[in-house]
């Protein structure tokens, strides 16, 4: 039996090697040819068709959200619901699973990218690259998976419309926000189509390019945001999140958002479970980063509530120390559940995708973010998949609240979001085919404005339905 299995494996390896050899040596279509192919897709999927939204039969937003709640920590589910009820925009942020179900029958070109899966305007920000430069990019990858580029673009457009409304923008301002995101995505994708693969791979939206891309009147505010992000480092977290206890820094509890527990949900002592997890996590790091990480010592660990849509998933914060107490490292160990896209999009190729959902998140982030966290990795704890990243490493974002952002500044911000999404999709998909499909005119932009307005109305109805379910007791909500 062993000999037969070995023979079969050798045959599979030989076939795979032949396929790879053919792929590397076969003539590939030129940029112009691929753009022409993309243009022909308009015959099958007219750009104007993207402006239509009709909810598919059987999509029940309350039922979908309650189904998600069953896989989360029960004591935190009411907190998640309370955060989603703060506004229609907060509801949209937390209901990626609902929108994924809504988008299933929508028209697509069948061009695949590494989709974010939860592409809304609050999921962008600045962070420090490995070279310690501030970079603007997508910053949430919990739902990433290969999928249609249109789904990311439509969720971004809908969020721009709803967020503009949340900020007090009138109809003209809302449409301007959507149009800015769509036009930026289209124009940047065309530029990426003409760039070499390595040129695209190395491309980033650094702080200098970001400031150049926005209006002069907004640069002072943007510079202040960047300066604030530079100060958000591990020492700042140390001062904010810890107290000295017996001459050792310890994480301060803030019930129910930061809680120290002695055992995991499976009943294992936290110290023992964390040690085993970190040993497995090390295997996901490159050797040089494994060596660097091994020089740190764990001081403390606590559970932490994060985000809006992520509330209720398991999340740990780990305080570590390097050279001395002035050399801290804060890690976030965050649960990774299957992507909201998973029920609707088949994983490409013969496999079913990564077996560990944390690996799915990490591989997706490494593919499309450009300069990810040096400690980005994954592991498993008590049968639950997690990914690991630094808690705060010069990270920052725009405050999307009334009084903090003007409609005009928000529209420009949406243009930056469209740029960052185009870069992510160009790294992982065929920029020339997508650019050829989009073309130079604003036909696709117009369609997205219509779609976003229609989906904003659906979001408001869903928000009101969810609020009614909360009032009736069908949905449990934490009291302030």
C-alpha positions as CSV (number, residue, x, y, z in Angstrom):
1,X,0.0,0.0,0.0
2,X,2.8,2.4,0.9
3,X,4.5,1.7,-2.4
4,X,1.4,2.4,-4.4
5,X,0.7,5.6,-2.5
6,X,4.3,6.8,-3.1
7,X,4.0,5.9,-6.8
8,X,0.7,7.9,-7.0
9,X,2.3,10.9,-5.3
10,X,5.3,10.8,-7.6
11,X,2.9,10.8,-10.6
12,X,1.0,13.7,-9.2
13,X,4.2,15.7,-8.6
14,X,5.3,15.0,-12.1
15,X,2.0,16.2,-13.5
16,X,2.1,19.3,-11.4
17,X,5.7,20.0,-12.5
18,X,4.7,19.7,-16.1
19,X,1.7,22.1,-15.6
20,X,4.0,24.7,-13.9
21,X,6.6,24.3,-16.7
22,X,3.9,24.9,-19.3
23,X,2.5,27.9,-17.4
24,X,5.9,29.6,-17.1
25,X,6.9,29.0,-20.8
26,X,3.5,29.6,-22.5
27,X,3.1,33.0,-24.2
28,X,0.9,35.3,-22.1
29,X,-1.4,37.9,-23.7
30,X,0.0,41.4,-23.8
31,X,-1.5,44.2,-21.7
32,X,-3.4,45.6,-24.8
33,X,-4.8,42.1,-25.5
34,X,-5.9,41.6,-21.9
35,X,-7.5,45.1,-21.9
36,X,-9.3,44.2,-25.1
37,X,-10.6,41.0,-23.5
38,X,-11.8,43.0,-20.5
39,X,-13.6,45.3,-22.8
40,X,-15.5,42.5,-24.5
41,X,-16.9,41.5,-21.1
42,X,-19.2,44.5,-21.3
43,X,-21.2,42.6,-23.9
44,X,-22.1,39.9,-21.3
45,X,-22.1,42.2,-18.3
46,X,-23.0,45.8,-19.2
47,X,-21.5,48.3,-16.8
48,X,-24.9,49.9,-16.3
49,X,-26.2,46.5,-14.9
50,X,-24.2,47.2,-11.7
51,X,-26.6,50.0,-10.8
52,X,-29.4,47.6,-10.0
53,X,-30.0,46.2,-6.5
54,X,-32.8,43.8,-5.6
55,X,-32.6,41.7,-2.5
56,X,-32.6,38.0,-3.2
57,X,-35.5,35.9,-1.9
58,X,-34.9,34.5,1.6
59,X,-32.3,36.9,2.9
60,X,-33.3,37.7,6.5
61,X,-30.8,40.1,8.0
62,X,-31.8,39.4,11.6
63,X,-31.6,35.6,11.1
64,X,-28.1,35.9,9.5
65,X,-26.8,38.0,12.4
66,X,-28.3,35.7,15.0
67,X,-26.7,32.8,13.3
68,X,-23.3,34.5,13.5
69,X,-24.0,35.1,17.2
70,X,-24.1,31.4,17.9
71,X,-20.4,31.0,17.1
72,X,-19.4,33.9,19.4
73,X,-18.8,34.4,23.1
74,X,-22.4,34.7,24.4
75,X,-21.5,37.3,27.0
76,X,-20.2,39.6,24.3
77,X,-22.9,39.2,21.7
78,X,-25.2,41.8,23.3
79,X,-22.2,44.3,23.2
80,X,-21.9,43.6,19.4
81,X,-25.6,44.2,18.9
82,X,-25.5,47.5,20.9
83,X,-22.6,48.8,18.8
84,X,-24.4,47.9,15.6
85,X,-27.5,49.8,16.8
86,X,-25.6,53.1,17.3
87,X,-26.4,54.1,13.7
88,X,-27.2,52.7,10.2
89,X,-23.5,53.1,9.4
90,X,-22.5,51.1,12.4
91,X,-25.1,48.5,11.3
92,X,-23.6,48.3,7.8
93,X,-20.1,47.9,9.3
94,X,-21.3,44.9,11.4
95,X,-23.4,43.2,8.7
96,X,-20.9,42.1,6.1
97,X,-22.5,38.6,6.2
98,X,-25.8,40.2,5.2
99,X,-24.4,42.1,2.3
100,X,-22.5,39.0,1.1
101,X,-25.8,37.2,0.8
102,X,-27.3,40.2,-1.0
103,X,-24.5,40.3,-3.6
104,X,-24.7,36.7,-4.6
105,X,-27.0,37.1,-7.6
106,X,-25.5,40.5,-8.7
107,X,-23.7,40.6,-12.1
108,X,-20.0,39.9,-12.2
109,X,-17.3,39.6,-14.9
110,X,-16.0,36.4,-13.2
111,X,-12.6,38.2,-12.8
112,X,-11.3,37.2,-9.4
113,X,-9.0,39.0,-7.0
114,X,-8.1,38.5,-3.3
115,X,-11.2,40.2,-2.0
116,X,-11.2,42.0,1.3
117,X,-14.7,40.7,1.9
118,X,-15.6,43.6,4.3
119,X,-14.7,46.6,2.2
120,X,-16.1,49.6,3.9
121,X,-14.7,53.1,4.4
122,X,-13.8,52.5,8.1
123,X,-11.5,49.6,7.2
124,X,-8.7,51.8,5.8
125,X,-6.0,53.6,7.7
126,X,-2.3,54.3,8.1
127,X,0.2,51.9,9.6
128,X,4.0,51.5,9.8
129,X,5.6,49.4,7.1
130,X,8.6,47.2,8.0
131,X,10.8,50.1,6.8
132,X,9.0,52.3,9.4
133,X,7.3,54.5,6.8
134,X,3.6,55.4,7.2
135,X,1.5,53.7,4.6
136,X,-2.2,54.1,3.8
137,X,-4.0,50.9,2.9
138,X,-6.8,48.4,3.9
139,X,-6.4,47.5,7.5
140,X,-9.0,44.7,8.2
141,X,-8.7,41.3,6.6
142,X,-10.9,39.1,8.7
143,X,-13.1,38.2,5.7
144,X,-10.5,38.1,3.0
145,X,-10.9,35.4,0.4
146,X,-10.6,35.1,-3.4
147,X,-13.8,36.5,-4.9
148,X,-15.3,39.0,-7.4
149,X,-13.7,42.4,-7.5
150,X,-17.2,43.9,-7.9
151,X,-18.3,42.8,-4.5
152,X,-15.5,44.8,-2.8
153,X,-16.3,47.8,-4.9
154,X,-20.0,47.7,-4.3
155,X,-19.6,47.4,-0.5
156,X,-17.1,50.3,-0.6
157,X,-19.6,52.4,-2.6
158,X,-22.5,51.6,-0.3
159,X,-20.5,52.4,2.8
160,X,-19.4,55.7,1.3
161,X,-23.0,56.7,0.7
162,X,-24.2,55.6,4.2
163,X,-21.2,57.1,5.9
164,X,-21.7,60.4,4.1
165,X,-25.3,60.4,5.3
166,X,-24.0,59.6,8.8
167,X,-21.8,62.7,8.6
168,X,-24.7,64.9,7.7
169,X,-24.1,65.0,3.9
170,X,-27.0,65.8,1.6
171,X,-27.8,63.7,-1.5
172,X,-25.2,65.6,-3.6
173,X,-22.5,65.0,-1.0
174,X,-23.3,61.3,-0.7
175,X,-23.2,60.8,-4.5
176,X,-19.9,62.8,-4.6
177,X,-18.4,60.4,-2.1
178,X,-19.4,57.3,-4.1
179,X,-18.2,58.9,-7.3
180,X,-14.9,59.8,-5.9
181,X,-14.2,56.2,-4.7
182,X,-15.4,54.7,-8.1
183,X,-13.5,57.2,-10.3
184,X,-10.3,56.8,-8.3
185,X,-10.5,53.0,-8.4
186,X,-11.1,53.1,-12.2
187,X,-8.3,55.5,-13.0
188,X,-5.8,53.9,-10.7
189,X,-6.5,50.5,-12.1
190,X,-5.8,51.7,-15.5
191,X,-2.4,53.0,-14.3
192,X,-1.6,49.7,-12.6
193,X,-2.5,47.9,-15.8
194,X,0.5,49.6,-17.5
195,X,2.9,48.9,-14.7
196,X,5.2,45.9,-14.3
197,X,4.4,43.1,-11.9
198,X,7.2,44.0,-9.5
199,X,6.4,47.7,-9.8
200,X,2.8,47.1,-8.7
201,X,4.0,44.7,-5.9
202,X,6.3,47.2,-4.4
203,X,3.9,50.1,-4.8
204,X,2.5,51.8,-1.6
205,X,0.6,54.9,-0.8
206,X,3.1,56.4,1.6
207,X,2.5,59.6,3.6
208,X,4.2,61.8,1.0
209,X,2.1,60.5,-1.9
210,X,-1.0,60.7,0.3
211,X,-0.5,64.4,1.1
212,X,0.2,65.1,-2.6
213,X,-3.0,63.5,-3.7
214,X,-5.3,65.6,-1.5
215,X,-6.4,69.3,-1.7
216,X,-4.1,71.8,0.0
217,X,-6.9,72.9,2.4
218,X,-7.0,69.3,3.8
219,X,-3.3,68.7,4.2
220,X,-2.9,70.3,7.6
221,X,-5.6,68.0,9.1
222,X,-4.1,65.0,7.3
223,X,-0.7,65.9,8.5
224,X,-2.0,66.0,12.1
225,X,-3.6,62.6,11.6
226,X,-0.2,61.2,10.4
227,X,1.6,62.8,13.4
228,X,-0.9,61.3,15.8
229,X,-0.4,57.8,14.2
230,X,3.4,58.1,14.6
231,X,2.8,58.5,18.4
232,X,0.6,55.4,18.6
233,X,3.4,53.0,19.5
234,X,4.0,50.2,22.0
235,X,5.2,52.7,24.7
236,X,2.0,54.7,24.3
237,X,-0.1,51.5,24.8
238,X,2.1,50.6,27.8
239,X,1.2,53.9,29.4
240,X,-2.5,53.7,28.4
241,X,-3.3,50.0,29.1
242,X,-1.1,49.0,32.0
243,X,-0.3,49.8,35.7
244,X,2.7,48.9,37.7
245,X,2.0,46.0,40.1
246,X,4.9,44.8,42.3
247,X,7.3,46.6,39.9
248,X,5.9,44.8,36.9
249,X,3.6,46.2,34.2
250,X,0.1,44.5,34.2
251,X,-2.8,45.1,31.8
252,X,-5.6,47.1,33.5
253,X,-9.0,45.5,33.4
254,X,-12.0,47.5,32.0
255,X,-15.0,45.3,32.3
256,X,-16.4,44.0,30.0
257,X,-14.0,45.2,27.3
258,X,-10.7,44.1,28.8
259,X,-10.9,41.2,31.2
260,X,-8.2,39.0,32.8
261,X,-9.2,35.3,33.0
262,X,-7.4,32.4,34.5
263,X,-8.6,29.7,32.1
264,X,-9.6,29.5,28.4
265,X,-13.1,28.6,27.4
266,X,-12.0,25.0,27.1
267,X,-10.9,25.0,30.7
268,X,-7.1,25.1,30.2
269,X,-4.9,27.4,32.3
270,X,-4.2,30.5,30.2
271,X,-0.5,30.5,30.8
272,X,-0.2,26.9,29.6
273,X,-2.5,27.4,26.6
274,X,-0.7,30.6,25.6
275,X,2.7,28.9,25.7
276,X,1.5,26.1,23.4
277,X,-0.1,28.6,21.1
278,X,3.0,30.8,20.8
279,X,5.1,27.7,20.0
280,X,2.8,26.8,17.1
281,X,2.6,30.5,16.0
282,X,6.4,30.6,15.7
283,X,6.2,28.1,12.9
284,X,4.2,30.6,10.8
285,X,7.0,33.2,11.0
286,X,10.1,33.5,8.8
287,X,13.2,32.2,10.6
288,X,14.7,35.7,11.2
289,X,11.4,37.0,12.7
290,X,11.1,33.8,14.7
291,X,14.5,34.6,16.2
292,X,13.5,38.2,17.0
293,X,10.2,37.2,18.6
294,X,12.0,34.5,20.8
295,X,13.9,37.3,22.5
296,X,10.7,38.6,24.1
297,X,9.2,37.4,27.4
298,X,5.5,37.2,28.2
299,X,4.4,39.5,31.1
300,X,0.6,39.5,31.0
301,X,-2.4,38.5,28.9
302,X,-6.1,39.5,28.9
303,X,-9.2,39.2,26.7
304,X,-10.2,42.3,24.8
305,X,-13.4,43.3,22.9
306,X,-12.5,44.8,19.4
307,X,-14.3,46.5,16.6
308,X,-18.0,46.3,15.6
309,X,-18.5,43.3,13.4
310,X,-15.7,41.4,15.3
311,X,-17.3,41.8,18.8
312,X,-17.9,38.4,20.3
313,X,-15.0,36.6,18.6
314,X,-12.2,35.6,20.9
315,X,-9.4,38.1,21.2
316,X,-6.4,38.2,23.5
317,X,-3.9,41.0,24.2
318,X,-0.5,39.9,25.2
319,X,2.1,42.2,26.9
320,X,5.7,41.1,26.2
321,X,9.0,42.7,27.2
322,X,12.2,42.8,25.3
323,X,15.4,44.5,26.6
324,X,13.7,46.1,29.6
325,X,10.5,47.7,30.7
326,X,11.0,50.4,28.1
327,X,11.0,47.9,25.3
328,X,7.4,46.5,25.3
329,X,5.6,44.6,22.6
330,X,1.8,44.2,22.5
331,X,0.3,41.4,20.4
332,X,-3.3,40.9,19.5
333,X,-4.3,37.3,19.1
334,X,-7.6,37.4,17.2
335,X,-10.0,34.6,16.3
336,X,-10.5,33.9,12.6
337,X,-13.8,32.4,11.6
338,X,-14.7,31.4,8.0
339,X,-15.0,34.4,5.7
340,X,-18.5,35.7,5.1
341,X,-17.8,35.0,1.4
342,X,-17.1,31.3,2.0
343,X,-20.7,30.0,1.5
344,X,-21.0,31.8,-1.8
345,X,-17.6,31.7,-3.5
346,X,-15.7,28.5,-4.3
347,X,-12.0,28.5,-3.5
348,X,-10.0,28.4,-6.8
349,X,-8.1,25.3,-7.7
350,X,-8.4,21.7,-6.4
351,X,-8.0,22.6,-2.7
352,X,-10.5,24.1,-0.3
353,X,-8.2,26.8,0.8
354,X,-6.1,27.1,4.0
355,X,-7.2,24.6,6.7
356,X,-6.5,27.3,9.4
357,X,-8.7,30.4,9.1
358,X,-5.9,32.5,10.6
359,X,-3.6,31.4,7.8
360,X,-6.3,32.5,5.3
361,X,-6.3,36.0,6.9
362,X,-2.5,36.2,7.0
363,X,-1.9,35.0,3.5
364,X,-4.6,37.4,2.2
365,X,-3.2,40.3,4.0
366,X,0.4,39.6,2.9
367,X,-0.9,39.4,-0.7
368,X,-2.8,42.6,-0.9
369,X,-1.6,45.0,1.9
370,X,1.9,45.5,0.6
371,X,3.9,46.1,3.8
372,X,2.3,44.0,6.5
373,X,3.2,43.6,10.2
374,X,6.5,41.7,10.7
375,X,4.9,39.6,13.4
376,X,1.8,38.6,11.3
377,X,1.2,34.9,11.8
378,X,-1.3,32.3,12.8
379,X,-1.9,29.3,15.1
380,X,-4.6,27.3,16.8
381,X,-5.8,27.3,20.5
382,X,-8.3,24.7,21.8
383,X,-9.4,23.9,18.3
384,X,-10.0,27.6,17.4
385,X,-8.1,29.3,14.7
386,X,-6.4,32.6,15.4
387,X,-4.1,35.1,13.7
388,X,-1.5,37.3,15.4
389,X,-0.5,40.9,14.8
390,X,0.9,43.8,16.7
391,X,-1.8,45.6,18.7
392,X,-0.6,49.1,17.7
393,X,2.3,50.0,15.5
394,X,1.8,53.6,14.3
395,X,-1.8,52.9,13.3
396,X,-4.4,55.5,12.7
397,X,-7.5,56.4,10.8
398,X,-10.0,59.1,10.0
399,X,-12.7,59.8,12.5
400,X,-16.0,59.2,10.7
401,X,-18.2,61.2,13.0
402,X,-20.1,64.4,12.5
403,X,-18.0,67.4,13.4
404,X,-14.8,65.5,12.8
405,X,-15.0,65.2,9.0
406,X,-16.5,67.6,6.5
407,X,-18.4,66.2,3.4
408,X,-15.7,67.6,1.0
409,X,-12.9,66.1,3.0
410,X,-14.8,62.8,3.2
411,X,-15.2,62.7,-0.6
412,X,-11.4,63.1,-1.0
413,X,-10.9,60.4,1.6
414,X,-13.2,58.1,-0.4
415,X,-10.9,58.7,-3.4
416,X,-8.0,57.5,-1.3
417,X,-10.0,54.4,-0.4
418,X,-10.7,53.7,-4.1
419,X,-6.9,54.0,-4.8
420,X,-6.0,51.7,-2.0
421,X,-8.6,49.1,-3.2
422,X,-7.3,49.3,-6.8
423,X,-3.8,48.7,-5.6
424,X,-4.9,45.6,-3.6
425,X,-6.8,44.2,-6.5
426,X,-4.0,44.9,-8.9
427,X,-1.6,43.0,-6.7
428,X,-3.9,40.0,-6.7
429,X,-5.9,40.1,-9.9
430,X,-5.5,41.0,-13.6
431,X,-5.4,44.8,-13.6
432,X,-5.5,45.1,-17.4
433,X,-8.7,43.0,-17.8
434,X,-10.4,45.0,-15.0
435,X,-9.2,48.3,-16.5
436,X,-10.4,47.2,-19.9
437,X,-13.8,46.4,-18.6
438,X,-14.1,49.7,-16.7
439,X,-12.9,51.9,-19.5
440,X,-12.2,55.6,-19.5
441,X,-15.8,56.9,-19.2
442,X,-17.8,57.3,-16.0
443,X,-20.4,54.7,-16.9
444,X,-19.4,52.4,-14.1
445,X,-19.2,55.3,-11.7
446,X,-22.7,56.3,-12.5
447,X,-23.9,52.7,-11.9
448,X,-22.2,52.5,-8.5
449,X,-23.9,55.7,-7.4
450,X,-27.3,54.2,-8.3
451,X,-26.4,50.9,-6.5
452,X,-25.1,52.7,-3.4
453,X,-28.3,54.8,-3.1
454,X,-30.5,51.7,-3.4
455,X,-28.4,49.7,-0.9
456,X,-28.4,52.6,1.6
457,X,-32.2,52.5,1.6
458,X,-32.0,48.7,2.2
459,X,-29.5,49.3,5.0
460,X,-31.8,51.7,6.7
461,X,-34.7,49.3,6.5
462,X,-32.5,46.5,7.9
463,X,-31.3,48.8,10.7
464,X,-35.0,49.6,11.6
465,X,-35.9,45.9,11.5
466,X,-32.9,45.0,13.7
467,X,-33.9,47.8,16.2
468,X,-37.4,46.5,16.3
469,X,-36.1,43.0,17.0
470,X,-34.1,44.5,19.9
471,X,-37.1,46.2,21.3
472,X,-39.1,43.0,21.2
473,X,-36.4,41.0,22.9
474,X,-35.6,38.8,19.9
475,X,-32.2,40.4,19.8
476,X,-30.3,40.8,23.1
477,X,-28.6,44.2,23.5
478,X,-26.3,45.3,26.2
479,X,-27.4,48.3,28.3
480,X,-25.1,51.4,28.2
